[in-house]
Amino acid sequence: MEKRRADLIADEIEELIFGGTFADGDRLDEHALADRFGVSRTPIREALQKLTLSGLVTQIPHRGAFVHQPGPVELMEMFEVMAELEAAAGRLAALRISDAALDDLRRANAECLAAVTAQDTDAYYIKNERFHQIIYAQSGNSFLRGEALRLHRRLRPFRRQQLRLRGRLAQSMAEHEGIVAALESGDAPGTADLLRAHVAVQGEKFHHLMSSLRPAAE
């Protein structure tokens, strides 16, 4: 499905933030952005709202929208919680996933592999989102699914960014294969451990992620 204009603009603003064009605390002026992208203010407002949901932008009443870059402690804490939510969803899904959902998961994974082969990071991320959303749904726990989706949206720009680290696409794909195998065999503890490790940003990987975000914070 083709992306809506507001979604495309949100992605482009995200790139400008990570590229250092807009720094932490900068005000994102709707008029200037509308001129920059050659659109009315409506899709700009929608794009800023989308970025607000991810936490990358903060809306202040009567003042406007401002770039918000979480610090390393806040970002690490969010990834730690996300890893535990994913582990819980995976553990439950291993016990409850349907055959039809397993087929959907395999298809999503095959599309991820096609994106890796094409070295298309953006396409991989879109298919990767679908992969994880199937697992959330198959947990059979609507509250858990809602919380996982909410934090997933907030971490979206940072999860996308880490996929651009050298070798991360292939590594992520290999981790997917293990997760699918664990779900197929109904291995609840194994699925939880694999998903926790898949999402957690630790050690060298976190160092590289923060280094990639540094231009936007300086």
N, C-alpha and C positions, 0 to 999 in steps of 0.2 A: 504494500500500500504506500502511495506517495505521501511524503511528509507534508503537513500543513505548513504554510508560510511562517506562522509564528514559531513553530518548532524548529524550522531551519534557522530563523533569526536567533532563537535561543542558543542553538548550537554554535552559531558564529560569534555571539557575544561571549559565550563560554570560552571559545578559542582565543578571543581578544584578551580575556582576563588571564588565562594561563600563559599567553604569550607576552604579558607585561604591558599591553596597551592601556589596560585599566588596572590600577593597583588597589590594594586593600583600602577601603574607606572612600574611594572615588565615587562621586555622584554620577549616576547614569541618567543623563538628560534625555527625556523622551523626544524633544524636538530635534536635538542633534542626531540622535540615533535614527529617527525617521528620515532625516536628510541623508544620512550615511547609507542607509539601505534602500532609499528611494521608495518608501511606503508611507502610508498614513500612520497616525499614532496608535490606531487600534491593534494591529499585530505586534507593535512594540510593547504595548501594555500587556498583551497576552504572553509575550516572550518573557518579560520581566516577572510576571506572575509565576510562570513555569520555573524560572531560576530561583524565585523566592521559596518555592516548595522544596527545592533541592538544598536550600540553605546558602547558596552561593551569593544571593542578593538579599539584602534586608530592606523592607519597606518601612519608612518612618512617616507617620501622618503629617501632612502639611509641609513636608520637607522633600520627599521623593524617595528614589531607590538608590541604594548604596552597595558597593561591592563588599562582601564579607568573606574573608579567607580565614577558615578555622586555623588555629595554631596547632602545632604538632601534638600537644597533649589531647586537645579536643578531638582531633582527627583520629588519633590512635584509640581513644575511648569509643568513638562511634564504630570503628572497624571491629573492635573487640566485641561489642554488643551485636553487631551484624553477624559476626562469625558464630556466636552462640544461638542466635535466632535461626540461622541457616542449619546449624547442627540439629536443633530441635525439630525443625520442619523435615529434615532428611530422615531422622530417626523414626518419626511417625509415618512418613511416606513409605518407608521400607516395609512397614507392616500393613499399609492400607492402599497402596497404589494399585490402580486397575490395569488390566492388560491393555486397554485402549490408551490409557495415559502413558504407559510404557512405550507404546508405539509412537505416540506424539513426541515423547522425550527423545527417542532414537532419531526421529525426523529432524527435530530441532538440533540435535547433536551433529547430524550429517550436514546440515546447513552451516553450522559453526565450522566444520571441517572445510567446507567449500570456501568460506571466508578466509580461513587460515592459508589455504592453498593460494588464494588470490592476494594474500597479504593485505586484506581490506579490514583494518581495525574497526572502522565504524560499523560495517556490516556484521562483523563478529560480535560487537557489543549488542546490537539489536537482537541477534539470534540467541546470544547468551542470556539476555533478559528473559526471553521466552523460555529457555531451558530452566532457569531458576523459578519462574512463575509457575510452571507446571508442578514443580516440587512443592512450592508453598501451597498450591491448591490441593494436592494429593495428601497433604498432612492431615486433612480432614478436620482441621481446627481453624475456624474462621477468624478468631481473635488473633491467633498467631500469624495467619496469613496477612491480616490487615497491618499488624505491626511490622512484619518483614517487608511488605510492600512500601510502607511509609518510610522506613529507614533506607531501603534500597533507593527510593527516589532521592532522598537527601544526599546519599553518597554517590549518586549516578556520575557526576562529573569527575570524581576522584577515581572511581572504578574504571571509567573510560580512560583516564589519563595513565593509569598504571599498565594498561594493556599495550601502551606504546613503548614500554621499556623493552630493551633488546631481549629477545627470546621468550617474552612473557606469553605471546599468543600460543606458541607451540606447547609451552608448559601448561597453560590453562586447558588446552585441548586434551592433553594427556590426563590431566586431573578429571576432566569430564568423563573420559572413558572409564576410569576407576569408579566414579560415582554411579554411572549407569550399571556397571557390573554388580556393584553392591546392592543397588535397588532391585535388580533382576533376581538376585539370590535371596532377597529378603533379609539381608544383613543389616539390622538396625544400628548396632554400635559402630560397625564399619562405615556405614553411610554417614553417620553423624561425624565421625572423626575425619573422613575425607572432605566433607563440606566445610567443617571448621577450618581445616588447613588450607582449603581452596580460597576462602574469603579472608582469613586473617592476614594482616599486613604486619610482618615482623622483621626485625633485624635489617639485613641488607636491603630487602625489598622496600621497607619503609624509608630507609635512608635515600634510596633512589627516587622514591615517590616524592619525598620532600624536596629533593634537589631539583626535580622537574617542575615543582611548583614555585621554586624560589624567585624566578623572574617576576612572577605576578605579585609577590609579596614585597619586592624591593622598590 
